[in-house]
Amino acid sequence: MVLKSIKKMFGGTDENQLKSAPVSLDDYVEVPVKVHDDSNIVKIKVCELDDYRDATDIAVMVEAGYIVIANTIDLDREMDEEYAKLLKYLKDKLLDSNGTIIRLCDNKIMAIPNNVIIEKLVKEPETEKSEPEPTSNE
């Protein structure tokens, strides 16, 4: 008996079932789709600079608008003539697309396209800080 009443509740009867009719297009709500504007997206790639193939890949990515951070050998301690040629090759490839290389630290460089501007933050010298005057609560 309980099962019949549950079945009746969920199954419904012919009289309480909705009749489906075609719905007009005006009854639908248009859902906005978020479209990304590629000009506002900053694209960054991180990679290794081990050989000429890596240098070519970096140059292609920079030409496509990516900022590329590349791990290198220790440029102060391990730099040899062959790696200097590799860096020169990368620099020349980047010049074709007006890109450039910036050294970030001993073992990282950043290759940037021509639409990226790097500026060094210059801190103003601190003036002598005077101690705040005590306030009296009289």
mmCIF file of the C-alpha atoms, coordinates in Angstrom:
data_MODEL
# 
_entry.id   MODEL 
# 
loop_
_atom_site.group_PDB 
_atom_site.id 
_atom_site.type_symbol 
_atom_site.label_atom_id 
_atom_site.label_alt_id 
_atom_site.label_comp_id 
_atom_site.label_asym_id 
_atom_site.label_entity_id 
_atom_site.label_seq_id 
_atom_site.pdbx_PDB_ins_code 
_atom_site.Cartn_x 
_atom_site.Cartn_y 
_atom_site.Cartn_z 
_atom_site.occupancy 
_atom_site.B_iso_or_equiv 
_atom_site.pdbx_formal_charge 
_atom_site.auth_seq_id 
_atom_site.auth_comp_id 
_atom_site.auth_asym_id 
_atom_site.auth_atom_id 
_atom_site.pdbx_PDB_model_num 
ATOM 1   C CA . MET A 1 1   ? 0.000  0.000  0.000   1.00 0.00 ? 1   MET A CA 1 
ATOM 2   C CA . VAL A 1 2   ? 2.807  2.391  0.886   1.00 0.00 ? 2   VAL A CA 1 
ATOM 3   C CA . LEU A 1 3   ? 4.622  1.366  -2.256  1.00 0.00 ? 3   LEU A CA 1 
ATOM 4   C CA . LYS A 1 4   ? 1.549  2.147  -4.349  1.00 0.00 ? 4   LYS A CA 1 
ATOM 5   C CA . SER A 1 5   ? 1.231  5.617  -2.827  1.00 0.00 ? 5   SER A CA 1 
ATOM 6   C CA . ILE A 1 6   ? 4.939  6.350  -3.375  1.00 0.00 ? 6   ILE A CA 1 
ATOM 7   C CA . LYS A 1 7   ? 4.670  5.092  -6.927  1.00 0.00 ? 7   LYS A CA 1 
ATOM 8   C CA . LYS A 1 8   ? 1.637  7.306  -7.426  1.00 0.00 ? 8   LYS A CA 1 
ATOM 9   C CA . MET A 1 9   ? 3.496  10.344 -5.989  1.00 0.00 ? 9   MET A CA 1 
ATOM 10  C CA . PHE A 1 10  ? 6.547  9.941  -8.159  1.00 0.00 ? 10  PHE A CA 1 
ATOM 11  C CA . GLY A 1 11  ? 4.904  8.459  -11.180 1.00 0.00 ? 11  GLY A CA 1 
ATOM 12  C CA . GLY A 1 12  ? 2.065  10.909 -11.208 1.00 0.00 ? 12  GLY A CA 1 
ATOM 13  C CA . THR A 1 13  ? -1.195 10.474 -12.952 1.00 0.00 ? 13  THR A CA 1 
ATOM 14  C CA . ASP A 1 14  ? -2.297 11.497 -16.380 1.00 0.00 ? 14  ASP A CA 1 
ATOM 15  C CA . GLU A 1 15  ? -4.126 14.497 -14.978 1.00 0.00 ? 15  GLU A CA 1 
ATOM 16  C CA . ASN A 1 16  ? -1.117 16.108 -13.249 1.00 0.00 ? 16  ASN A CA 1 
ATOM 17  C CA . GLN A 1 17  ? 1.425  15.503 -15.981 1.00 0.00 ? 17  GLN A CA 1 
ATOM 18  C CA . LEU A 1 18  ? 2.425  18.571 -17.929 1.00 0.00 ? 18  LEU A CA 1 
ATOM 19  C CA . LYS A 1 19  ? 1.755  18.670 -21.577 1.00 0.00 ? 19  LYS A CA 1 
ATOM 20  C CA . SER A 1 20  ? 4.842  19.823 -23.449 1.00 0.00 ? 20  SER A CA 1 
ATOM 21  C CA . ALA A 1 21  ? 4.283  22.350 -26.142 1.00 0.00 ? 21  ALA A CA 1 
ATOM 22  C CA . PRO A 1 22  ? 6.824  23.986 -28.395 1.00 0.00 ? 22  PRO A CA 1 
ATOM 23  C CA . VAL A 1 23  ? 8.556  26.891 -26.680 1.00 0.00 ? 23  VAL A CA 1 
ATOM 24  C CA . SER A 1 24  ? 9.214  30.059 -28.621 1.00 0.00 ? 24  SER A CA 1 
ATOM 25  C CA . LEU A 1 25  ? 12.732 31.434 -28.923 1.00 0.00 ? 25  LEU A CA 1 
ATOM 26  C CA . ASP A 1 26  ? 11.662 34.531 -26.995 1.00 0.00 ? 26  ASP A CA 1 
ATOM 27  C CA . ASP A 1 27  ? 11.172 32.420 -23.861 1.00 0.00 ? 27  ASP A CA 1 
ATOM 28  C CA . TYR A 1 28  ? 14.839 31.404 -23.750 1.00 0.00 ? 28  TYR A CA 1 
ATOM 29  C CA . VAL A 1 29  ? 17.344 33.497 -21.845 1.00 0.00 ? 29  VAL A CA 1 
ATOM 30  C CA . GLU A 1 30  ? 20.604 34.230 -23.616 1.00 0.00 ? 30  GLU A CA 1 
ATOM 31  C CA . VAL A 1 31  ? 23.547 33.271 -21.431 1.00 0.00 ? 31  VAL A CA 1 
ATOM 32  C CA . PRO A 1 32  ? 26.572 35.523 -21.935 1.00 0.00 ? 32  PRO A CA 1 
ATOM 33  C CA . VAL A 1 33  ? 29.700 33.675 -22.980 1.00 0.00 ? 33  VAL A CA 1 
ATOM 34  C CA . LYS A 1 34  ? 32.971 35.041 -21.663 1.00 0.00 ? 34  LYS A CA 1 
ATOM 35  C CA . VAL A 1 35  ? 35.288 35.651 -24.587 1.00 0.00 ? 35  VAL A CA 1 
ATOM 36  C CA . HIS A 1 36  ? 38.953 36.199 -23.861 1.00 0.00 ? 36  HIS A CA 1 
ATOM 37  C CA . ASP A 1 37  ? 40.642 39.028 -25.675 1.00 0.00 ? 37  ASP A CA 1 
ATOM 38  C CA . ASP A 1 38  ? 44.107 37.711 -26.526 1.00 0.00 ? 38  ASP A CA 1 
ATOM 39  C CA . SER A 1 39  ? 45.570 41.195 -26.436 1.00 0.00 ? 39  SER A CA 1 
ATOM 40  C CA . ASN A 1 40  ? 45.012 41.369 -22.667 1.00 0.00 ? 40  ASN A CA 1 
ATOM 41  C CA . ILE A 1 41  ? 46.556 38.008 -21.841 1.00 0.00 ? 41  ILE A CA 1 
ATOM 42  C CA . VAL A 1 42  ? 50.187 37.823 -20.770 1.00 0.00 ? 42  VAL A CA 1 
ATOM 43  C CA . LYS A 1 43  ? 51.735 34.562 -21.937 1.00 0.00 ? 43  LYS A CA 1 
ATOM 44  C CA . ILE A 1 44  ? 54.844 33.291 -20.139 1.00 0.00 ? 44  ILE A CA 1 
ATOM 45  C CA . LYS A 1 45  ? 56.836 30.148 -20.906 1.00 0.00 ? 45  LYS A CA 1 
ATOM 46  C CA . VAL A 1 46  ? 59.565 28.656 -18.744 1.00 0.00 ? 46  VAL A CA 1 
ATOM 47  C CA . CYS A 1 47  ? 62.162 26.417 -20.368 1.00 0.00 ? 47  CYS A CA 1 
ATOM 48  C CA . GLU A 1 48  ? 65.800 25.372 -20.525 1.00 0.00 ? 48  GLU A CA 1 
ATOM 49  C CA . LEU A 1 49  ? 68.449 26.845 -22.793 1.00 0.00 ? 49  LEU A CA 1 
ATOM 50  C CA . ASP A 1 50  ? 70.750 23.895 -23.454 1.00 0.00 ? 50  ASP A CA 1 
ATOM 51  C CA . ASP A 1 51  ? 71.290 23.893 -27.209 1.00 0.00 ? 51  ASP A CA 1 
ATOM 52  C CA . TYR A 1 52  ? 70.512 25.603 -30.509 1.00 0.00 ? 52  TYR A CA 1 
ATOM 53  C CA . ARG A 1 53  ? 67.129 23.888 -30.780 1.00 0.00 ? 53  ARG A CA 1 
ATOM 54  C CA . ASP A 1 54  ? 66.114 25.447 -27.453 1.00 0.00 ? 54  ASP A CA 1 
ATOM 55  C CA . ALA A 1 55  ? 67.324 28.839 -28.708 1.00 0.00 ? 55  ALA A CA 1 
ATOM 56  C CA . THR A 1 56  ? 65.225 28.499 -31.858 1.00 0.00 ? 56  THR A CA 1 
ATOM 57  C CA . ASP A 1 57  ? 62.169 27.454 -29.825 1.00 0.00 ? 57  ASP A CA 1 
ATOM 58  C CA . ILE A 1 58  ? 62.633 30.467 -27.541 1.00 0.00 ? 58  ILE A CA 1 
ATOM 59  C CA . ALA A 1 59  ? 62.893 32.807 -30.539 1.00 0.00 ? 59  ALA A CA 1 
ATOM 60  C CA . VAL A 1 60  ? 59.687 31.356 -32.029 1.00 0.00 ? 60  VAL A CA 1 
ATOM 61  C CA . MET A 1 61  ? 57.824 31.747 -28.726 1.00 0.00 ? 61  MET A CA 1 
ATOM 62  C CA . VAL A 1 62  ? 58.999 35.358 -28.351 1.00 0.00 ? 62  VAL A CA 1 
ATOM 63  C CA . GLU A 1 63  ? 57.907 36.098 -31.904 1.00 0.00 ? 63  GLU A CA 1 
ATOM 64  C CA . ALA A 1 64  ? 54.482 34.683 -30.986 1.00 0.00 ? 64  ALA A CA 1 
ATOM 65  C CA . GLY A 1 65  ? 54.290 37.173 -28.097 1.00 0.00 ? 65  GLY A CA 1 
ATOM 66  C CA . TYR A 1 66  ? 55.409 35.047 -25.169 1.00 0.00 ? 66  TYR A CA 1 
ATOM 67  C CA . ILE A 1 67  ? 57.715 36.193 -22.398 1.00 0.00 ? 67  ILE A CA 1 
ATOM 68  C CA . VAL A 1 68  ? 60.207 33.350 -21.966 1.00 0.00 ? 68  VAL A CA 1 
ATOM 69  C CA . ILE A 1 69  ? 62.178 32.660 -18.803 1.00 0.00 ? 69  ILE A CA 1 
ATOM 70  C CA . ALA A 1 70  ? 64.998 30.241 -19.555 1.00 0.00 ? 70  ALA A CA 1 
ATOM 71  C CA . ASN A 1 71  ? 67.199 28.347 -17.143 1.00 0.00 ? 71  ASN A CA 1 
ATOM 72  C CA . THR A 1 72  ? 70.843 28.562 -18.185 1.00 0.00 ? 72  THR A CA 1 
ATOM 73  C CA . ILE A 1 73  ? 74.176 27.421 -16.889 1.00 0.00 ? 73  ILE A CA 1 
ATOM 74  C CA . ASP A 1 74  ? 75.772 29.595 -14.211 1.00 0.00 ? 74  ASP A CA 1 
ATOM 75  C CA . LEU A 1 75  ? 76.729 32.514 -16.429 1.00 0.00 ? 75  LEU A CA 1 
ATOM 76  C CA . ASP A 1 76  ? 79.427 33.736 -14.045 1.00 0.00 ? 76  ASP A CA 1 
ATOM 77  C CA . ARG A 1 77  ? 81.186 30.465 -13.238 1.00 0.00 ? 77  ARG A CA 1 
ATOM 78  C CA . GLU A 1 78  ? 80.470 28.024 -16.075 1.00 0.00 ? 78  GLU A CA 1 
ATOM 79  C CA . MET A 1 79  ? 80.403 30.277 -19.150 1.00 0.00 ? 79  MET A CA 1 
ATOM 80  C CA . ASP A 1 80  ? 82.510 28.923 -21.994 1.00 0.00 ? 80  ASP A CA 1 
ATOM 81  C CA . GLU A 1 81  ? 82.993 29.870 -25.628 1.00 0.00 ? 81  GLU A CA 1 
ATOM 82  C CA . GLU A 1 82  ? 80.369 27.413 -26.895 1.00 0.00 ? 82  GLU A CA 1 
ATOM 83  C CA . TYR A 1 83  ? 77.653 28.736 -24.573 1.00 0.00 ? 83  TYR A CA 1 
ATOM 84  C CA . ALA A 1 84  ? 78.585 32.311 -25.491 1.00 0.00 ? 84  ALA A CA 1 
ATOM 85  C CA . LYS A 1 85  ? 77.987 31.382 -29.148 1.00 0.00 ? 85  LYS A CA 1 
ATOM 86  C CA . LEU A 1 86  ? 74.616 29.914 -28.172 1.00 0.00 ? 86  LEU A CA 1 
ATOM 87  C CA . LEU A 1 87  ? 73.608 33.146 -26.416 1.00 0.00 ? 87  LEU A CA 1 
ATOM 88  C CA . LYS A 1 88  ? 74.811 35.190 -29.405 1.00 0.00 ? 88  LYS A CA 1 
ATOM 89  C CA . TYR A 1 89  ? 72.744 32.960 -31.722 1.00 0.00 ? 89  TYR A CA 1 
ATOM 90  C CA . LEU A 1 90  ? 69.656 33.498 -29.533 1.00 0.00 ? 90  LEU A CA 1 
ATOM 91  C CA . LYS A 1 91  ? 70.263 37.243 -29.410 1.00 0.00 ? 91  LYS A CA 1 
ATOM 92  C CA . ASP A 1 92  ? 70.556 37.414 -33.215 1.00 0.00 ? 92  ASP A CA 1 
ATOM 93  C CA . LYS A 1 93  ? 67.365 35.343 -33.676 1.00 0.00 ? 93  LYS A CA 1 
ATOM 94  C CA . LEU A 1 94  ? 65.498 37.655 -31.311 1.00 0.00 ? 94  LEU A CA 1 
ATOM 95  C CA . LEU A 1 95  ? 66.712 40.758 -33.133 1.00 0.00 ? 95  LEU A CA 1 
ATOM 96  C CA . ASP A 1 96  ? 64.886 39.518 -36.240 1.00 0.00 ? 96  ASP A CA 1 
ATOM 97  C CA . SER A 1 97  ? 61.592 40.015 -34.373 1.00 0.00 ? 97  SER A CA 1 
ATOM 98  C CA . ASN A 1 98  ? 62.808 43.017 -32.342 1.00 0.00 ? 98  ASN A CA 1 
ATOM 99  C CA . GLY A 1 99  ? 62.972 40.922 -29.168 1.00 0.00 ? 99  GLY A CA 1 
ATOM 100 C CA . THR A 1 100 ? 65.709 41.096 -26.581 1.00 0.00 ? 100 THR A CA 1 
ATOM 101 C CA . ILE A 1 101 ? 67.390 39.141 -23.783 1.00 0.00 ? 101 ILE A CA 1 
ATOM 102 C CA . ILE A 1 102 ? 67.637 40.249 -20.175 1.00 0.00 ? 102 ILE A CA 1 
ATOM 103 C CA . ARG A 1 103 ? 69.762 38.532 -17.563 1.00 0.00 ? 103 ARG A CA 1 
ATOM 104 C CA . LEU A 1 104 ? 67.715 37.914 -14.438 1.00 0.00 ? 104 LEU A CA 1 
ATOM 105 C CA . CYS A 1 105 ? 70.327 36.236 -12.252 1.00 0.00 ? 105 CYS A CA 1 
ATOM 106 C CA . ASP A 1 106 ? 73.339 33.922 -12.511 1.00 0.00 ? 106 ASP A CA 1 
ATOM 107 C CA . ASN A 1 107 ? 71.364 31.089 -14.095 1.00 0.00 ? 107 ASN A CA 1 
ATOM 108 C CA . LYS A 1 108 ? 68.266 32.662 -15.667 1.00 0.00 ? 108 LYS A CA 1 
ATOM 109 C CA . ILE A 1 109 ? 67.592 34.895 -18.640 1.00 0.00 ? 109 ILE A CA 1 
ATOM 110 C CA . MET A 1 110 ? 64.367 36.377 -19.901 1.00 0.00 ? 110 MET A CA 1 
ATOM 111 C CA . ALA A 1 111 ? 63.584 36.771 -23.591 1.00 0.00 ? 111 ALA A CA 1 
ATOM 112 C CA . ILE A 1 112 ? 60.913 39.358 -24.299 1.00 0.00 ? 112 ILE A CA 1 
ATOM 113 C CA . PRO A 1 113 ? 59.027 40.538 -27.385 1.00 0.00 ? 113 PRO A CA 1 
ATOM 114 C CA . ASN A 1 114 ? 59.162 44.126 -28.574 1.00 0.00 ? 114 ASN A CA 1 
ATOM 115 C CA . ASN A 1 115 ? 55.880 45.113 -26.898 1.00 0.00 ? 115 ASN A CA 1 
ATOM 116 C CA . VAL A 1 116 ? 57.235 44.461 -23.381 1.00 0.00 ? 116 VAL A CA 1 
ATOM 117 C CA . ILE A 1 117 ? 58.955 47.239 -21.496 1.00 0.00 ? 117 ILE A CA 1 
ATOM 118 C CA . ILE A 1 118 ? 61.216 46.435 -18.558 1.00 0.00 ? 118 ILE A CA 1 
ATOM 119 C CA . GLU A 1 119 ? 61.910 49.248 -16.149 1.00 0.00 ? 119 GLU A CA 1 
ATOM 120 C CA . LYS A 1 120 ? 64.047 49.132 -13.049 1.00 0.00 ? 120 LYS A CA 1 
ATOM 121 C CA . LEU A 1 121 ? 62.346 50.371 -9.925  1.00 0.00 ? 121 LEU A CA 1 
ATOM 122 C CA . VAL A 1 122 ? 64.393 53.189 -8.488  1.00 0.00 ? 122 VAL A CA 1 
ATOM 123 C CA . LYS A 1 123 ? 63.845 53.697 -4.795  1.00 0.00 ? 123 LYS A CA 1 
ATOM 124 C CA . GLU A 1 124 ? 64.073 57.185 -3.471  1.00 0.00 ? 124 GLU A CA 1 
ATOM 125 C CA . PRO A 1 125 ? 66.531 57.583 -0.615  1.00 0.00 ? 125 PRO A CA 1 
ATOM 126 C CA . GLU A 1 126 ? 64.875 57.438 2.735   1.00 0.00 ? 126 GLU A CA 1 
ATOM 127 C CA . THR A 1 127 ? 64.883 60.645 4.695   1.00 0.00 ? 127 THR A CA 1 
ATOM 128 C CA . GLU A 1 128 ? 65.617 60.614 8.380   1.00 0.00 ? 128 GLU A CA 1 
ATOM 129 C CA . LYS A 1 129 ? 62.515 59.507 10.110  1.00 0.00 ? 129 LYS A CA 1 
ATOM 130 C CA . SER A 1 130 ? 61.479 61.834 12.854  1.00 0.00 ? 130 SER A CA 1 
ATOM 131 C CA . GLU A 1 131 ? 59.781 60.248 15.782  1.00 0.00 ? 131 GLU A CA 1 
ATOM 132 C CA . PRO A 1 132 ? 56.108 61.034 15.982  1.00 0.00 ? 132 PRO A CA 1 
ATOM 133 C CA . GLU A 1 133 ? 55.202 63.621 18.546  1.00 0.00 ? 133 GLU A CA 1 
ATOM 134 C CA . PRO A 1 134 ? 53.457 62.136 21.549  1.00 0.00 ? 134 PRO A CA 1 
ATOM 135 C CA . THR A 1 135 ? 49.863 63.132 21.944  1.00 0.00 ? 135 THR A CA 1 
ATOM 136 C CA . SER A 1 136 ? 48.591 64.183 25.298  1.00 0.00 ? 136 SER A CA 1 
ATOM 137 C CA . ASN A 1 137 ? 45.249 63.047 26.543  1.00 0.00 ? 137 ASN A CA 1 
ATOM 138 C CA . GLU A 1 138 ? 44.557 65.872 28.955  1.00 0.00 ? 138 GLU A CA 1 
# 
